[in-house]
């Protein structure tokens, strides 16, 4: 083996070992700020009150400030009658809270009322935006609203009932005639006696 070939083999082996070493290094756990949110009940009726529970956890190595939290419910709409947006809430502070490094947390319960009109039928998702010194941290929670029970409306129910009664009476008369005719024995004239054979 020449010196150049040996040198190329050593460089190739070194690159291969370095690459394999990089693959074997376990990645460190990703640090983040996490937002968790849930409701106090699995399902709500229209007009019912509930609680949204919001928890923010800091997994970073440095403290984090929470400046505000905005909550947007599925019934977030512009109410032209009131001239304002309804169905959202914002909590502010200077700062609202400071999360310590590596495990600092913030918890808040927010009360809400599910509208009894058509804005929250079947529910949807509650969106939570947490504005921190590290930027926007989004979160969400599921909201389930029971479907209202609508009374069955039959147009012209009296007409339907009258028609049904007429059909029942006609069917009863036809059935009576069929039974009468099938049970009535018709008289068949007796057969004449057989004639005697002539011899």
C-alpha positions in Angstrom: 0.0 0.0 0.0 1.3 3.4 -0.8 1.3 6.4 1.5 -1.4 8.2 -0.5 -3.7 5.2 -0.4 -3.2 4.7 3.3 -3.9 8.4 4.0 -7.1 8.2 2.0 -8.2 5.1 3.9 -7.5 6.8 7.3 -9.5 10.0 6.2 -12.4 7.8 5.0 -12.5 5.8 8.2 -12.3 9.0 10.3 -15.2 10.6 8.4 -17.2 7.4 8.8 -16.5 7.2 12.5 -17.4 10.8 13.0 -20.7 10.4 11.1 -21.6 7.3 13.2 -20.8 9.1 16.4 -23.2 12.0 15.4 -25.9 9.4 14.8 -25.4 7.8 18.2 -25.6 11.0 20.2 -29.0 11.2 21.9 -30.7 14.5 21.1 -31.5 16.6 24.2 -35.1 17.0 25.1 -36.6 20.0 23.3 -37.2 22.8 25.7 -40.4 24.8 25.2 -43.2 26.7 26.8 -46.3 24.6 26.7 -50.0 25.6 27.0 -52.5 23.0 28.2 -56.3 23.8 28.3 -59.4 21.8 29.1 -63.0 22.3 30.2 -64.5 21.2 33.5 -67.2 19.0 31.8 -67.1 16.8 28.7 -70.3 18.4 27.3 -72.5 21.5 27.9 -76.1 22.4 27.2 -76.9 25.7 25.5 -77.1 28.4 28.1 -75.1 26.4 30.6 -72.1 27.8 32.5 -68.7 26.2 32.5 -65.0 26.7 33.4 -62.0 26.7 31.1 -58.8 25.7 32.8 -55.5 27.1 31.4 -52.1 25.9 32.4 -48.8 27.3 31.1 -45.5 25.4 31.8 -42.0 26.8 31.2 -39.4 24.2 30.3 -36.7 26.8 29.3 -33.5 27.5 31.1 -34.5 31.1 31.8 -37.5 32.8 33.3 -40.4 33.8 31.0 -42.9 36.6 31.5 -46.5 36.2 30.4 -47.8 39.6 29.1 -51.4 38.6 28.2 -53.7 35.7 27.5 -56.4 35.9 24.9 -59.2 33.3 24.7 -61.4 33.0 21.7 -64.6 30.8 22.0 -66.4 29.2 19.1 -69.1 31.8 19.4 -66.6 34.7 18.7 -68.6 37.0 16.4 -69.1 40.7 15.8 -72.4 41.8 17.3 -73.6 44.7 15.1 -76.5 45.4 17.6 -74.0 46.0 20.4 -71.3 47.3 18.1 -68.6 45.1 19.6 -66.9 41.7 19.3 -68.4 39.1 21.6 -67.1 35.6 22.6 -63.5 36.5 23.5 -61.6 37.5 26.6 -58.1 39.0 27.3 -56.2 39.0 30.5 -53.4 41.5 30.7 -50.7 42.4 33.2 -47.3 44.1 33.4 -46.4 41.2 33.5 -49.4 39.0 34.1 -47.1 36.4 35.6 -43.4 35.4 35.6 -42.6 31.8 35.1 -39.4 30.6 36.8 -36.9 28.5 34.7 -37.2 24.8 34.3 -40.7 24.0 35.6 -42.3 27.4 36.4 -46.0 27.3 35.8 -49.1 29.4 35.7 -52.7 28.3 36.1 -56.0 30.1 35.7 -59.7 29.2 35.6 -62.0 31.2 33.4 -65.8 31.0 33.6 -67.9 31.1 30.4 -71.5 30.7 29.4 -72.5 28.8 26.3 -74.9 31.0 24.3 -78.4 29.7 24.1 -78.8 31.0 20.5 -77.4 29.4 17.3 -73.8 30.6 17.7 -72.5 27.5 19.6 -74.5 24.6 18.2 -72.4 21.4 18.6 -69.4 23.3 19.9 -65.9 23.5 18.4 -62.5 24.6 19.6 -61.5 27.2 22.1 -58.3 29.0 21.0 -55.9 30.3 23.5 -53.0 32.7 22.6 -50.4 33.3 25.4 -48.2 36.3 24.6 -44.8 35.9 26.4 -41.4 37.4 26.5 -40.5 34.6 24.1 -43.3 35.4 21.7 -46.7 33.9 21.0 -47.5 30.5 22.4 -50.7 29.0 21.0 -53.0 26.5 22.7 -56.5 25.1 22.3 -59.2 23.1 24.1 -62.1 21.1 22.7 -65.6 22.2 23.5 -68.7 20.0 23.0 -72.2 21.4 23.1 -75.2 19.1 23.0 -77.5 19.5 20.0 -80.8 21.0 20.9 -83.8 18.7 20.7 -86.2 20.1 18.1 -89.9 19.2 18.3 -91.1 17.2 15.4 -93.3 19.5 13.2 -95.8 17.9 10.8 -97.5 20.3 8.6 -101.2 19.6 8.2 -101.3 16.8 10.8 -105.2 17.0 11.0 -105.4 16.3 7.2 -103.0 13.3 7.6 -105.1 11.9 10.5 -108.4 12.3 8.6 -106.9 10.6 5.5 -105.6 7.8 7.7 -109.0 7.2 9.3 -110.7 7.1 5.9 -108.2 4.5 4.6 -108.7 2.4 7.8 -112.5 2.4 7.4 -112.3 1.5 3.7 -109.9 -1.4 4.4 -112.1 -2.7 7.2 -115.1 -2.7 4.9 -113.2 -4.6 2.2 -111.9 -7.1 4.7 -115.4 -7.7 6.1 -116.8 -8.3 2.6 -114.0 -10.8 1.8 -114.5 -12.7 5.0 -118.3 -12.7 4.5 -118.0 -14.0 0.9 -115.4 -16.7 1.9 -117.5 -18.1 4.7 -120.8 -18.0 2.8 -121.6 -21.4 1.4 -123.2 -21.4 -2.0 -125.8 -24.0 -2.6 -125.0 -26.4 -5.3 -128.0 -28.2 -6.9 -127.8 -31.9 -6.2 -126.6 -34.0 -9.0 -129.2 -36.2 -10.7 -128.9 -39.9 -10.0 -126.9 -41.8 -12.5 -128.9 -43.5 -15.3 -129.1 -47.2 -15.3 -127.3 -48.9 -18.2 -129.5 -50.5 -20.8 -128.9 -54.1 -21.3 
